[in-house]
Amino acid sequence: MTKNSTPLTEKVLVSMDTKQALMSIREPGERYGDVIGRVLQERKRHDFIAHLDRIAKEEDFVPLDSDPEYAALKKEMHRESKHRQTSAAVR
């Protein structure tokens, strides 16, 4: 049984080497289309992470602590955290 209920619509011709590679990474119950879909999803994730890494290396960033809204949020969260700790100690 497949994980994906999308109806099959196409045949994809692959070399014997590609078919064997797909078979070697196939999980129980997966069709070749499922394997290809999983590989594509992993590739998208890899590309997104590479994109974030590239941005982190090449772009200029403003420290969050210099943002007044973020500083106020951080202060409020710290205050709530202290309140929770005090409340837990009283019980």
C-alpha positions in Angstrom: 0.0 0.0 0.0 1.3 3.4 -0.9 1.7 6.4 1.4 0.4 8.7 -1.3 -3.2 8.3 -2.6 -2.5 10.5 -5.7 -3.6 8.5 -8.8 -0.8 7.4 -11.1 -0.7 9.2 -14.5 2.7 8.7 -16.1 5.4 6.2 -16.8 9.0 7.3 -16.4 11.7 5.5 -18.3 14.9 5.0 -16.4 18.1 3.1 -17.0 18.8 -0.2 -15.3 21.4 1.5 -13.0 18.8 4.1 -11.9 16.2 1.5 -11.3 18.7 -0.5 -9.1 19.6 2.7 -7.2 15.9 3.4 -6.6 15.4 -0.2 -5.4 18.3 0.1 -3.0 16.7 3.1 -1.2 13.1 1.9 -1.4 11.4 1.4 1.9 8.9 -1.4 2.4 5.6 -0.7 0.7 6.9 2.2 -1.4 6.4 2.4 -5.2 9.1 3.9 -7.4 7.1 7.1 -7.6 7.1 7.3 -3.8 10.8 6.9 -3.7 11.3 9.6 -6.4 8.9 11.9 -4.4 10.9 11.3 -1.2 14.2 12.0 -3.0 12.8 15.2 -4.5 11.5 16.4 -1.1 14.9 15.7 0.5 16.5 17.7 -2.4 14.2 20.6 -1.8 15.1 20.5 1.9 18.8 20.4 1.1 18.5 23.3 -1.4 16.6 25.4 1.2 19.3 24.8 3.9 22.0 25.7 1.4 20.1 28.9 0.6 19.9 29.8 4.3 23.6 29.0 4.7 24.4 31.2 1.7 22.3 34.1 3.1 24.0 33.7 6.5 27.5 33.9 4.9 26.8 36.7 2.4 24.2 39.1 4.0 24.5 41.7 6.7 22.2 41.3 9.7 21.0 43.7 12.3 21.3 42.3 15.8 17.9 41.6 17.3 18.9 43.2 20.6 19.1 46.6 18.9 15.4 46.3 18.0 13.2 47.9 20.7 10.2 45.6 20.0 12.3 42.5 20.3 13.9 43.8 23.5 10.5 44.5 25.0 9.3 41.0 24.0 12.5 39.4 25.5 12.0 41.4 28.7 8.4 40.3 29.0 9.3 36.6 28.4 12.0 36.8 31.1 9.5 38.4 33.5 6.9 35.6 32.8 9.6 32.9 33.3 10.5 34.3 36.7 6.9 34.5 37.7 6.4 30.8 36.7 9.5 29.8 38.7 8.2 31.7 41.8 4.7 30.1 41.4 6.2 26.6 41.2 8.3 27.1 44.3 5.2 28.2 46.3 3.2 25.1 45.6 
